[in-house]
Amino acid sequence: MTAFYKQKGMMMTKEDVVVLVDAVAMGAAFFYILFDSFKLLPSRRFVHYLLGFISGSSAICYYMIYDRILMIRSRDDHILRGAEYLDWIVTVPTMLVVVGIMGRFPFSSIFVLCCLDIFMNICGLLGAYTCGYSRWIYFAMGCFFFLPQWIFFLNDFDYALVKKYFGEEVARKYFFTGRCLFLSRMVFPVIWVLEVTQAVSYFTALVMFSVMALIAKIGLCFWALACLHDSTYPENDDFSSEASIETEDENALSVIRSSKTNSKQSSPRSDKKDKDLIMR
């Protein structure tokens, strides 16, 4: 494996196939989102541009892995895919921005989550590069930075909020899928541990990371597109309007608070709660 990454050979390997499939899939998603955005007025394409940036930049990073760019040798002599960490640093904060815009979350909160995610990925890279007890110190710090995202997706990403901004049909059809897509990110630290401890082979870890990347990134892109297309309020909404988003920040928080209060008495999907939210 070490000799393999010192100099690229002429024959395509199974590792090449895995990362090339990811690059092609991400690139195809980019072009689909790009052409889908042409169906909208230019002022309403902001979320599409962000989704295209996620898939497009991820395609570039996976092709960088295929081309052996930013391959780093760790202290315990295993190969790190630096472009993969670059991909996470670029795309995951953008994914958080997309969720923040669609859910009308306060920009200050999303900005902090983005910063913490960047710190988490830096800790992941440092932990993978070093060895011994230092590795697990970096891992613990990374988990600490990751914790606010768990809270965000488990607590703040609320059924009532999706219903408020996209309608009852979208909430009923896509809320559970969206939550699963977001929470799938919790699998990445597990795969990271399996790879750095060499509990699984390099190829197995690469396949697991690649599959999870497709689920988390392409899955999020098409989930967001489905919410936008099926929304009952698309004509009266403008995601690119900063003023309209700022006026919705407090409304979003009030919806979350009222949902958590009502959930103690009834299910968030019950008709009774739906009527209560409409009255409010």
C-alpha positions in Angstrom: 0.0 0.0 0.0 2.8 2.4 0.8 4.6 1.7 -2.4 1.4 2.0 -4.3 0.8 5.6 -3.1 4.4 6.7 -3.7 4.0 6.4 -7.4 0.8 5.9 -9.4 0.9 2.8 -11.5 -0.7 2.3 -14.9 -3.3 -0.2 -13.8 -6.5 0.9 -12.1 -6.9 -0.6 -8.6 -10.0 -1.4 -6.6 -9.3 1.7 -4.5 -9.3 3.8 -7.7 -12.7 2.3 -8.7 -14.3 3.2 -5.4 -13.2 6.9 -5.4 -13.8 7.3 -9.1 -17.4 6.1 -8.6 -17.9 8.6 -5.9 -16.4 11.4 -8.0 -18.7 10.5 -11.0 -21.8 10.2 -8.8 -21.1 13.6 -7.1 -20.4 15.2 -10.5 -23.7 13.8 -11.9 -25.6 15.2 -8.9 -23.9 18.6 -9.5 -25.1 18.7 -13.1 -28.6 17.5 -12.2 -28.9 20.3 -9.6 -27.5 22.8 -12.0 -30.1 22.0 -14.7 -32.8 21.8 -12.1 -32.0 25.3 -11.0 -32.8 26.7 -14.5 -36.4 26.0 -13.8 -36.4 28.8 -11.3 -36.0 32.5 -11.5 -32.3 33.5 -10.8 -33.3 35.1 -7.5 -34.7 31.8 -6.2 -31.7 29.6 -7.0 -29.6 30.2 -3.9 -30.3 26.9 -2.2 -29.6 25.1 -5.5 -26.3 26.8 -5.8 -25.3 25.7 -2.3 -26.4 22.1 -3.1 -24.4 22.3 -6.3 -21.4 23.5 -4.4 -21.6 20.5 -2.0 -21.8 17.9 -4.8 -19.3 19.7 -7.1 -16.6 20.3 -4.5 -17.0 16.7 -3.2 -16.5 15.4 -6.8 -13.3 17.4 -7.1 -12.0 16.1 -3.7 -12.7 12.5 -4.6 -11.0 12.9 -7.9 -8.0 14.4 -6.0 -7.9 11.1 -4.0 -8.0 9.2 -7.3 -5.1 11.4 -8.5 -3.1 10.8 -5.3 -3.2 14.5 -4.3 -2.8 15.4 -0.5 -1.9 11.8 0.4 -0.2 12.0 3.9 1.9 9.4 5.7 1.0 9.3 9.4 3.4 8.7 12.3 2.4 5.1 12.5 3.1 4.7 8.8 -0.4 4.4 7.3 -1.8 6.6 4.5 -4.2 9.4 5.1 -6.5 10.8 2.4 -6.0 14.5 3.0 -8.5 15.4 0.2 -11.2 13.6 2.2 -10.7 15.8 5.2 -10.7 18.8 2.9 -14.0 17.6 1.5 -15.5 17.4 4.9 -14.2 20.8 5.9 -15.8 22.4 2.8 -19.0 20.5 2.3 -20.4 19.8 5.9 -20.5 23.5 6.9 -22.3 24.2 3.6 -24.8 21.4 4.4 -25.4 23.1 7.8 -26.0 26.4 6.0 -28.6 24.8 3.7 -30.4 23.3 6.7 -30.2 26.6 8.5 -31.6 28.6 5.6 -34.4 26.1 4.9 -35.3 25.9 8.6 -34.9 29.7 9.2 -32.5 29.0 12.1 -30.6 32.1 13.4 -27.5 32.6 11.3 -25.4 33.1 14.4 -26.2 29.6 15.6 -25.4 28.1 12.2 -22.1 30.0 12.0 -21.0 28.6 15.4 -22.0 25.0 14.3 -20.0 25.5 11.1 -16.9 26.6 13.1 -17.2 23.7 15.5 -17.5 21.3 12.6 -14.3 22.7 11.0 -12.5 22.3 14.4 -13.9 18.7 14.6 -12.4 17.8 11.2 -9.1 19.3 12.1 -9.0 17.3 15.2 -9.9 14.2 13.2 -7.0 14.8 10.8 -4.5 15.5 13.7 -5.7 12.4 15.5 -5.3 10.2 12.4 -1.9 11.7 11.7 -0.5 11.2 15.2 -0.4 8.0 17.3 -0.5 6.9 21.0 -2.5 8.7 23.6 -2.4 11.9 21.6 -4.6 10.4 19.0 -7.4 9.8 21.5 -7.0 13.3 23.0 -7.7 14.7 19.5 -10.5 12.2 19.1 -12.1 13.3 22.3 -11.8 17.0 21.4 -13.4 16.2 18.0 -16.3 14.5 19.7 -16.8 17.5 21.9 -17.0 19.8 18.9 -19.4 17.3 17.2 -21.8 17.2 20.2 -23.7 20.4 19.3 -24.6 18.9 15.9 -26.1 15.9 17.6 -28.2 18.2 19.8 -29.1 20.3 16.8 -30.5 17.5 14.7 -32.1 15.6 17.6 -33.7 18.6 19.2 -33.9 21.6 17.0 -34.7 19.9 13.7 -38.4 19.6 14.6 -41.4 18.2 12.7 -43.4 21.3 13.5 -40.7 23.5 11.9 -40.7 21.5 8.7 -44.5 21.6 8.6 -44.5 25.4 9.1 -42.2 26.3 6.3 -43.0 23.5 3.8 -46.5 22.3 4.5 -48.0 19.2 6.1 -47.5 16.9 3.1 -43.7 17.6 3.0 -43.4 17.1 6.8 -45.3 13.9 6.6 -43.3 12.5 3.6 -39.8 13.8 4.3 -39.2 14.7 8.0 -38.2 11.2 9.1 -36.0 10.7 6.0 -34.3 14.0 6.6 -33.6 13.3 10.2 -32.1 9.9 9.3 -29.8 11.5 6.7 -28.6 14.1 9.2 -28.0 11.5 12.0 -26.1 9.3 9.5 -23.2 11.6 10.1 -22.8 9.9 13.5 -21.5 6.8 11.7 -18.4 8.7 10.4 -16.5 8.8 13.8 -17.1 5.0 14.1 -15.6 4.4 10.7 -12.7 6.7 11.6 -11.9 4.7 14.7 -12.1 1.4 12.8 -9.6 2.8 10.2 -7.0 4.4 12.5 -7.0 1.3 14.8 -6.7 -0.9 11.7 -9.7 -2.9 12.9 -10.7 -3.0 9.2 -8.5 -2.9 6.1 -7.7 0.3 4.2 -10.0 -0.7 1.4 -12.9 -1.6 3.7 -12.7 1.8 5.4 -12.5 3.6 2.1 -15.6 1.8 0.9 -17.5 2.6 4.1 -16.5 6.3 3.9 -17.5 6.4 0.3 -20.9 4.9 0.8 -21.7 7.1 3.7 -20.6 10.2 1.7 -23.0 9.3 -1.0 -25.8 8.8 1.5 -25.1 11.9 3.5 -24.3 14.4 0.6 -26.3 13.2 -2.4 -29.1 12.1 0.0 -29.2 15.6 1.5 -29.2 17.3 -1.9 -32.1 15.3 -3.2 -34.0 15.6 0.1 -33.7 19.3 0.0 -34.8 19.4 -3.7 -37.8 17.2 -2.8 -38.8 19.5 0.0 -38.6 22.5 -2.3 -40.5 21.0 -5.1 -43.3 19.5 -3.0 -43.6 22.6 -0.7 -47.0 24.2 -0.5 -45.4 27.6 0.0 -42.7 28.0 -2.7 -44.2 31.0 -4.4 -44.3 33.1 -1.3 -40.9 32.3 0.0 -37.5 33.6 -0.9 -34.5 31.8 0.7 -32.0 34.2 -0.7 -33.7 37.2 1.0 -31.6 38.1 4.0 -34.2 40.4 5.4 -37.0 37.8 5.3 -34.7 35.2 6.9 -33.8 37.5 9.8 -37.5 38.2 10.5 -38.2 34.5 10.6 -35.4 33.7 13.1 -37.6 34.3 16.2 -40.6 32.6 14.6 -38.5 29.4 14.1 -37.4 29.3 17.7 -41.0 29.9 18.9 -42.2 27.0 16.8 -39.6 24.7 18.3 -40.4 25.8 21.8 -44.2 25.4 21.3 -43.6 22.0 19.7 -41.5 20.7 22.6 -44.2 21.9 25.0 -47.1 20.3 23.1 -45.2 17.0 22.6 -45.5 16.3 26.3 -49.2 16.0 25.8 -49.6 14.5 22.3 -47.6 13.1 19.4 -46.0 15.7 17.1 -47.8 14.1 14.2 -51.2 14.1 15.8 -54.1 16.1 14.4 -54.6 17.9 17.7 -51.1 19.4 17.7 -51.4 20.4 14.0 -54.6 22.4 14.9 -52.8 24.0 17.9 -49.9 25.1 15.7 -52.2 26.6 13.1 -54.1 28.5 15.8 -50.9 29.9 17.1 
